[in-house]
């Protein structure tokens, strides 16, 4: 989901919701995050052109209130842009014309190469991919897909009930490795994830591994009741947490 690009036709400027900023922002987000192939999440099949959202977390991502998100969704539904299927925890959004929006282009210039911005984005993704593979190799990860890194990412998603993590896959894997290194192993990281998930204070503050990484000392301190004034004296907490 984090990699690649989507097609966006110029006729979008003639779309009836083009003058509604909230609706456009939401629809662009849905297009970018929608599946390009089928996947499974918590035993639920997410089809092509579908994505999972939560109004509260989505509102924070887009900088909109829950009511604004709800209104924008209803507008998109009213013109048959999307359909939704909701539970008490999340909503599956289906983009009705996904195949039409993202179908094979007929314009030769479009087929030959992506736009300059798309090329730039692709080059950055390739560079990030190389960086994370280099980091993995340096830490003994012989294949891209180290089980400890995967376990941290899955644990964070499960404990915080996140359908997906913010940021790129490469960035999340990078900080998972840094967290393992900081804790001298995976066990300490997994304990910190559980500590954070059990504290409502972090419920809306941790949406990827990078944010977890930068809150780790604070999470350990808070769990142990350590005053912030002695923050610099508790760095060894990282190394010792897996033994407590």
C-alpha positions as CSV (number, residue, x, y, z in Angstrom):
1,X,0.0,0.0,0.0
2,X,2.8,2.4,0.9
3,X,4.7,1.9,-2.4
4,X,3.9,2.9,-6.1
5,X,1.6,5.5,-7.4
6,X,-2.0,6.0,-8.6
7,X,-3.5,7.5,-11.8
8,X,-5.3,10.8,-11.6
9,X,-7.1,12.1,-14.6
10,X,-7.3,15.9,-15.4
11,X,-11.1,15.6,-15.7
12,X,-11.1,15.5,-11.9
13,X,-11.4,19.3,-12.1
14,X,-14.9,18.9,-13.5
15,X,-16.0,16.6,-10.7
16,X,-19.0,17.9,-8.8
17,X,-17.2,17.7,-5.5
18,X,-13.9,19.4,-6.7
19,X,-14.8,22.6,-4.9
20,X,-15.3,20.8,-1.6
21,X,-11.9,20.6,0.1
22,X,-12.9,18.0,2.7
23,X,-14.4,15.7,0.2
24,X,-11.5,16.0,-2.2
25,X,-8.9,15.3,0.6
26,X,-10.9,12.3,1.8
27,X,-11.3,10.8,-1.7
28,X,-7.6,11.3,-2.6
29,X,-6.7,9.5,0.7
30,X,-9.1,6.6,-0.2
31,X,-7.6,6.3,-3.7
32,X,-4.1,6.3,-2.4
33,X,-4.7,3.7,0.4
34,X,-7.1,1.4,-1.5
35,X,-5.8,-2.1,-2.3
36,X,-4.5,-2.8,-5.7
37,X,-4.8,-6.6,-5.0
38,X,-6.7,-8.6,-2.5
39,X,-5.4,-9.0,1.1
40,X,-6.5,-10.4,4.4
41,X,-6.8,-8.4,7.7
42,X,-7.9,-10.0,10.9
43,X,-9.6,-12.8,9.0
44,X,-11.5,-10.3,6.7
45,X,-10.8,-10.1,3.0
46,X,-10.1,-6.6,1.7
47,X,-10.7,-6.6,-2.0
48,X,-9.2,-4.6,-4.8
49,X,-10.3,-0.9,-4.6
50,X,-11.1,-1.3,-0.9
51,X,-9.5,0.2,2.2
52,X,-10.2,0.1,6.0
53,X,-10.8,3.3,7.9
54,X,-11.7,4.5,11.4
55,X,-13.3,7.9,11.5
56,X,-11.3,9.1,14.6
57,X,-7.8,8.0,13.3
58,X,-8.7,9.2,9.8
59,X,-9.7,12.5,11.1
60,X,-6.4,13.0,12.8
61,X,-4.5,11.9,9.7
62,X,-6.4,14.4,7.5
63,X,-6.7,17.1,10.1
64,X,-10.5,16.9,10.1
65,X,-13.2,16.4,12.8
66,X,-15.1,13.1,12.9
67,X,-18.2,15.0,11.9
68,X,-16.4,16.4,8.8
69,X,-15.2,12.9,7.9
70,X,-18.8,11.6,8.3
71,X,-20.2,14.4,6.2
72,X,-17.6,13.8,3.4
73,X,-18.3,10.1,3.4
74,X,-22.0,10.7,3.1
75,X,-21.4,13.1,0.1
76,X,-19.3,10.5,-1.6
77,X,-21.9,7.8,-1.0
78,X,-24.7,10.1,-2.3
79,X,-23.1,10.3,-5.7
80,X,-22.1,6.6,-5.8
81,X,-18.4,7.2,-5.6
82,X,-18.1,4.8,-2.7
83,X,-20.0,2.2,-0.7
84,X,-19.2,1.3,2.9
85,X,-19.6,-1.7,5.3
86,X,-19.2,-0.8,9.0
87,X,-18.5,-2.6,12.2
88,X,-18.2,-1.2,15.7
89,X,-14.5,-0.8,15.2
90,X,-13.8,0.0,11.6
91,X,-15.3,0.7,8.2
92,X,-14.5,-1.0,4.9
93,X,-14.7,1.5,2.0
94,X,-15.2,0.2,-1.6
95,X,-14.4,2.7,-4.4
96,X,-17.1,2.0,-7.0
97,X,-15.2,3.0,-10.1
98,X,-11.7,1.8,-9.0
99,X,-11.2,-0.2,-12.2
100,X,-12.1,2.8,-14.3
101,X,-9.9,5.2,-12.3
102,X,-6.9,2.9,-12.3
103,X,-7.4,0.9,-15.5
104,X,-4.8,0.6,-18.3
105,X,-4.0,4.0,-19.8
106,X,-4.4,4.5,-23.5
107,X,-2.4,7.7,-23.8
108,X,1.1,6.8,-25.1
109,X,2.8,9.5,-23.1
110,X,1.2,8.1,-20.0
111,X,2.2,4.5,-20.8
112,X,5.8,5.5,-21.5
113,X,6.6,7.0,-18.1
114,X,5.1,8.4,-15.0
115,X,5.1,12.2,-14.3
116,X,8.2,13.9,-12.9
117,X,6.7,13.8,-9.4
118,X,6.0,10.1,-9.7
119,X,9.5,9.5,-10.9
120,X,10.9,11.4,-8.0
121,X,8.7,9.4,-5.6
122,X,9.7,6.1,-7.1
123,X,13.5,7.0,-6.9
124,X,13.0,7.9,-3.2
125,X,11.2,4.5,-2.6
126,X,14.1,2.6,-4.3
127,X,16.6,4.5,-2.2
128,X,14.7,3.7,1.0
129,X,14.4,0.1,0.0
130,X,18.2,-0.1,-0.5
131,X,18.8,1.6,2.8
132,X,16.6,-0.7,4.8
133,X,18.2,-3.8,3.1
134,X,21.6,-2.4,4.0
135,X,20.5,-1.9,7.6
136,X,19.0,-5.4,7.7
137,X,22.3,-6.9,6.4
138,X,24.3,-5.1,9.0
139,X,22.1,-6.5,11.7
140,X,22.3,-10.1,10.4
141,X,19.1,-10.1,8.4
142,X,19.9,-12.2,5.4
143,X,16.5,-11.8,3.8
144,X,14.1,-8.9,3.6
145,X,11.5,-10.0,6.0
146,X,13.2,-10.7,9.3
147,X,10.7,-12.4,11.6
148,X,11.6,-10.2,14.6
149,X,11.0,-7.0,12.6
150,X,7.8,-8.5,11.2
151,X,6.7,-9.5,14.7
152,X,7.2,-5.9,16.1
153,X,5.2,-4.4,13.2
154,X,2.3,-7.0,13.6
155,X,2.3,-6.6,17.4
156,X,2.0,-2.8,17.1
157,X,-0.9,-3.1,14.7
158,X,-2.6,-5.7,16.8
159,X,-2.1,-4.0,20.2
160,X,-3.3,-0.6,18.9
161,X,-5.9,-2.1,16.6
162,X,-4.4,-0.4,13.5
163,X,-5.3,-1.7,10.1
164,X,-2.1,-0.2,8.8
165,X,0.9,1.8,10.1
166,X,1.5,5.3,9.1
167,X,4.7,5.9,7.0
168,X,6.4,3.7,4.5
169,X,7.2,0.0,5.0
170,X,10.9,0.9,4.8
171,X,10.7,3.5,7.6
172,X,8.7,1.2,9.9
173,X,11.2,-1.7,9.3
174,X,14.1,0.7,10.0
175,X,12.8,1.9,13.3
176,X,11.9,-1.7,14.3
177,X,15.6,-2.6,13.9
178,X,16.6,0.5,15.8
179,X,14.2,-0.5,18.6
180,X,15.6,-4.0,18.7
181,X,19.1,-2.7,18.9
182,X,18.2,-0.2,21.6
183,X,16.5,-2.9,23.7
184,X,19.2,-5.5,23.0
185,X,16.5,-7.8,21.6
186,X,12.9,-8.1,20.6
187,X,11.5,-9.0,24.0
188,X,12.0,-5.6,25.4
189,X,10.3,-3.9,22.4
190,X,7.3,-6.2,22.6
191,X,6.9,-5.4,26.3
192,X,7.1,-1.7,25.6
193,X,4.4,-2.0,23.0
194,X,2.1,-3.7,25.5
195,X,2.9,-1.1,28.1
196,X,2.0,1.7,25.7
197,X,-1.2,-0.1,24.5
198,X,-2.4,-0.5,28.1
199,X,-2.0,3.3,28.7
200,X,-4.8,5.3,27.1
201,X,-2.5,8.3,27.0
202,X,-0.7,6.8,24.0
203,X,-3.8,5.6,22.2
204,X,-3.7,8.4,19.6
205,X,0.0,9.2,19.8
206,X,1.5,6.0,18.3
207,X,0.6,5.2,14.8
208,X,3.9,3.7,13.5
209,X,7.2,2.3,14.8
210,X,9.0,5.6,14.5
211,X,6.6,7.2,17.0
212,X,6.9,4.2,19.3
213,X,10.7,4.4,19.1
214,X,10.8,8.1,20.2
215,X,8.4,7.4,23.1
216,X,10.2,4.4,24.4
217,X,12.1,6.0,27.3
218,X,9.0,7.9,28.3
219,X,6.8,4.7,28.2
220,X,9.3,2.8,30.4
221,X,9.7,5.7,32.8
222,X,6.0,6.1,33.2
223,X,5.4,2.4,33.8
224,X,8.1,2.5,36.5
225,X,7.0,5.7,38.0
226,X,10.3,7.5,37.3
227,X,10.3,11.3,37.4
228,X,11.1,13.0,34.1
229,X,13.9,15.0,35.9
230,X,16.0,11.9,35.9
231,X,15.3,11.0,32.3
232,X,18.9,10.9,31.3
233,X,19.8,8.5,34.0
234,X,17.4,5.7,32.9
235,X,18.8,4.9,29.4
236,X,19.8,1.4,30.8
237,X,16.1,0.7,31.1
238,X,16.1,-0.2,27.5
239,X,18.7,-2.9,28.0
240,X,17.1,-4.3,31.2
241,X,13.4,-4.2,30.4
242,X,13.3,-7.6,28.9
243,X,14.6,-9.0,32.1
244,X,11.9,-7.4,34.3
